[in-house]
Amino acid sequence: MEEESRDTMKTSKVLILGAGGQIAQQVIPMLQGKDHLALTLFLRRASQVKGKKSAGAEVIEGDVMHAKELNDAMNGQDIVYANLAGEVDKMASHILQSMEKHQVKRLIFVTSLGIYDEVPGAFGEWNKSMIGKYIGPYKKAADIIEASGLDYTIIRPAWLTDDDEIDYELTQKGHPFKGTEVSRKSVAAFIADLIEHPKKEIGKSVGINKPNTDGDKPAFY
């Protein structure tokens, strides 16, 4: 406990990739004002984090797929949190190359439920029917990260809600996924906790859901 306390008290430089995203937008205020954290917000349109959303943080407008922009942002960082969409496998490769170049070891990367065919029963079949065509790039991204040698945590959220609550449970890779949904605020709280305690869940791929939400599909469908 003493060692972890020392780790959280030293200043850590945190690079948030995809800082304009809905989960990242909830992570940022959870970390603002903490003296031991220095935030860099990296996103395509800086206007998404104006005012209070960017208070105390460095804001960099750029594209993860643009090597110079990413390398300029990566230089000197301690922790990378990536919350991206699209060609995430290619993005993961670019991020890993940049992290290796700048000797950054800690990565928190959000993917998707279903990448290991870990979602059981009727919900698993429904999930495949809804997002099956998008799972491939997330699976490839996870494979790349897991083979990298980085101190990574991969996060696999259930279907996301905008409920104003923090209520979640975790499942590890190799175990059946639980539940059907989870709030963005809950996922953000878990990510913020990992950033504040960077030795947690290293080398893990973690499913996150709201307890007692088992079913054939999320309640909001």
C-alpha positions as CSV (number, residue, x, y, z in Angstrom):
1,M,0.0,0.0,0.0
2,E,2.8,2.4,0.8
3,E,4.5,1.8,-2.5
4,E,1.2,2.4,-4.4
5,S,0.6,5.6,-2.4
6,R,4.0,6.9,-3.4
7,D,3.2,6.1,-7.0
8,T,0.0,8.1,-6.9
9,M,1.6,11.1,-5.3
10,K,4.3,11.7,-7.9
11,T,3.3,13.8,-10.9
12,S,2.2,11.6,-13.8
13,K,1.7,13.0,-17.2
14,V,-1.4,11.5,-18.8
15,L,-2.1,11.6,-22.6
16,I,-5.8,11.2,-23.4
17,L,-6.3,10.1,-27.0
18,G,-9.8,10.8,-28.3
19,A,-10.4,13.3,-25.6
20,G,-13.6,14.6,-27.3
21,G,-15.4,11.2,-26.9
22,Q,-18.3,10.7,-24.5
23,I,-16.5,8.5,-22.0
24,A,-13.3,10.6,-22.1
25,Q,-15.4,13.8,-21.5
26,Q,-16.4,12.2,-18.2
27,V,-13.0,11.0,-17.3
28,I,-11.4,14.5,-17.7
29,P,-13.4,16.2,-14.9
30,M,-12.7,13.3,-12.6
31,L,-9.0,14.0,-12.9
32,Q,-8.9,17.7,-13.1
33,G,-7.5,19.6,-10.1
34,K,-5.4,16.7,-8.9
35,D,-1.9,18.0,-8.3
36,H,-0.2,14.7,-9.1
37,L,-1.7,14.5,-12.6
38,A,-0.8,16.6,-15.7
39,L,-3.3,16.1,-18.5
40,T,-2.8,16.4,-22.2
41,L,-6.0,16.2,-24.3
42,F,-5.4,15.0,-27.8
43,L,-8.4,15.2,-30.3
44,R,-9.2,16.2,-33.8
45,R,-11.2,19.3,-32.9
46,A,-10.0,21.3,-29.9
47,S,-13.3,23.2,-29.7
48,Q,-14.8,20.1,-28.1
49,V,-12.9,20.7,-24.9
50,K,-13.1,24.5,-24.5
51,G,-13.6,26.2,-21.1
52,K,-14.0,24.1,-18.0
53,K,-13.5,20.9,-20.0
54,S,-9.9,21.8,-20.6
55,A,-9.1,23.7,-17.4
56,G,-5.5,23.0,-16.3
57,A,-4.8,20.7,-19.3
58,E,-2.7,21.0,-22.4
59,V,-4.9,20.7,-25.5
60,I,-3.5,19.3,-28.8
61,E,-5.4,19.2,-32.0
62,G,-4.3,16.2,-34.0
63,D,-4.9,12.8,-35.5
64,V,-3.6,9.5,-34.1
65,M,-2.9,8.3,-37.6
66,H,-0.6,11.3,-38.2
67,A,2.8,10.1,-36.9
68,K,4.4,13.5,-36.2
69,E,1.3,14.9,-34.4
70,L,1.1,11.8,-32.2
71,N,4.8,11.7,-31.5
72,D,4.8,15.4,-30.5
73,A,2.0,14.7,-28.0
74,M,3.6,11.4,-26.7
75,N,6.9,12.9,-25.8
76,G,7.4,13.0,-22.1
77,Q,4.1,11.2,-21.1
78,D,3.8,8.5,-18.4
79,I,0.3,7.1,-19.1
80,V,-1.7,6.8,-22.3
81,Y,-5.5,6.4,-22.2
82,A,-7.0,5.7,-25.7
83,N,-10.8,5.9,-26.3
84,L,-11.1,5.7,-30.1
85,A,-13.4,4.5,-32.8
86,G,-13.0,3.5,-36.5
87,E,-9.9,1.7,-37.6
88,V,-8.8,1.0,-34.1
89,D,-6.4,-1.8,-35.0
90,K,-4.4,0.6,-37.2
91,M,-4.6,3.2,-34.5
92,A,-3.4,0.8,-31.9
93,S,-0.3,0.0,-34.1
94,H,0.5,3.7,-34.4
95,I,0.1,4.3,-30.7
96,L,2.3,1.4,-29.8
97,Q,5.0,2.6,-32.2
98,S,4.9,6.0,-30.7
99,M,4.9,4.7,-27.1
100,E,8.0,2.5,-27.9
101,K,9.7,5.4,-29.5
102,H,9.2,7.6,-26.4
103,Q,9.6,4.8,-23.9
104,V,6.1,5.1,-22.5
105,K,4.9,1.9,-20.9
106,R,1.4,2.3,-19.4
107,L,-1.6,2.0,-21.7
108,I,-5.3,2.0,-21.0
109,F,-7.2,1.1,-24.1
110,V,-11.0,0.8,-24.6
111,T,-12.3,-1.8,-27.0
112,S,-15.6,-3.7,-27.1
113,L,-17.4,-6.6,-25.5
114,G,-17.5,-9.7,-27.7
115,I,-13.9,-9.6,-28.9
116,Y,-13.1,-13.0,-27.4
117,D,-16.6,-14.5,-28.1
118,E,-17.0,-14.2,-24.4
119,V,-20.6,-13.0,-24.3
120,P,-22.8,-16.0,-23.5
121,G,-26.3,-17.0,-24.5
122,A,-29.0,-15.0,-26.2
123,F,-27.3,-11.7,-25.4
124,G,-24.2,-12.9,-27.1
125,E,-26.1,-13.8,-30.2
126,W,-28.0,-10.4,-30.1
127,N,-24.7,-8.6,-29.6
128,K,-23.1,-10.3,-32.6
129,S,-26.2,-9.4,-34.7
130,M,-25.9,-5.8,-33.7
131,I,-22.1,-5.0,-33.8
132,G,-20.5,-8.2,-35.2
133,K,-19.1,-6.3,-38.2
134,Y,-17.3,-3.8,-35.9
135,I,-15.8,-6.4,-33.5
136,G,-12.9,-7.4,-35.9
137,P,-10.8,-4.2,-35.6
138,Y,-11.2,-4.2,-31.8
139,K,-10.1,-7.8,-31.6
140,K,-7.1,-7.0,-33.8
141,A,-6.3,-4.0,-31.6
142,A,-6.4,-6.2,-28.5
143,D,-4.2,-8.8,-30.1
144,I,-1.6,-6.2,-31.0
145,I,-1.7,-4.7,-27.5
146,E,-1.5,-8.0,-25.7
147,A,1.6,-9.0,-27.7
148,S,3.3,-5.6,-27.2
149,G,5.0,-6.1,-23.8
150,L,3.5,-2.8,-22.5
151,D,1.9,-2.4,-19.1
152,Y,-1.6,-2.4,-20.7
153,T,-5.2,-2.6,-19.5
154,I,-7.8,-3.4,-22.1
155,I,-11.4,-2.4,-21.2
156,R,-14.4,-4.1,-22.7
157,P,-17.6,-2.2,-21.7
158,A,-21.1,-3.5,-22.0
159,W,-23.7,-1.5,-23.9
160,L,-23.4,2.1,-22.8
161,T,-26.0,4.3,-21.1
162,D,-26.0,7.9,-20.0
163,D,-27.4,7.1,-16.6
164,D,-25.9,9.4,-13.9
165,E,-24.5,6.6,-11.7
166,I,-21.4,4.8,-10.8
167,D,-22.2,1.1,-10.4
168,Y,-20.1,-1.6,-12.0
169,E,-18.5,-4.9,-11.7
170,L,-15.6,-6.5,-13.6
171,T,-14.9,-9.7,-15.4
172,Q,-11.5,-10.9,-16.6
173,K,-10.5,-12.4,-19.9
174,G,-11.3,-16.1,-20.0
175,H,-14.5,-15.7,-18.0
176,P,-18.0,-15.2,-19.4
177,F,-19.1,-11.6,-19.8
178,K,-21.7,-10.5,-17.2
179,G,-24.6,-8.2,-17.7
180,T,-25.8,-6.3,-20.7
181,E,-25.3,-2.6,-20.0
182,V,-23.2,0.0,-18.0
183,S,-23.2,3.7,-17.7
184,R,-20.5,5.8,-19.3
185,K,-20.0,7.4,-16.0
186,S,-19.1,4.0,-14.5
187,V,-16.6,3.2,-17.2
188,A,-15.1,6.7,-16.7
189,A,-14.8,6.2,-13.0
190,F,-13.0,2.9,-13.5
191,I,-10.6,4.5,-16.0
192,A,-10.0,7.4,-13.7
193,D,-9.1,5.0,-10.9
194,L,-6.6,3.2,-13.1
195,I,-5.0,6.5,-14.0
196,E,-4.7,7.4,-10.4
197,H,-3.5,3.9,-9.4
198,P,-1.5,2.9,-12.5
199,K,-0.3,-0.5,-11.1
200,K,-3.9,-1.8,-11.0
201,E,-5.0,-4.4,-13.6
202,I,-1.7,-4.4,-15.5
203,G,-1.7,-7.1,-18.3
204,K,-5.4,-7.6,-17.9
205,S,-8.4,-7.4,-20.3
206,V,-11.3,-6.4,-18.3
207,G,-15.1,-6.6,-19.0
208,I,-17.2,-4.0,-17.2
209,N,-20.9,-4.0,-16.6
210,K,-23.6,-2.9,-14.2
211,P,-24.5,-5.7,-11.8
212,N,-27.9,-7.4,-12.2
213,T,-28.4,-6.4,-15.8
214,D,-28.4,-9.9,-17.3
215,G,-30.9,-10.5,-20.1
216,D,-31.3,-11.2,-23.8
217,K,-30.4,-7.5,-24.6
218,P,-30.0,-4.2,-22.8
219,A,-33.1,-2.9,-21.1
220,F,-33.2,0.2,-23.2
221,Y,-33.7,-1.8,-26.4
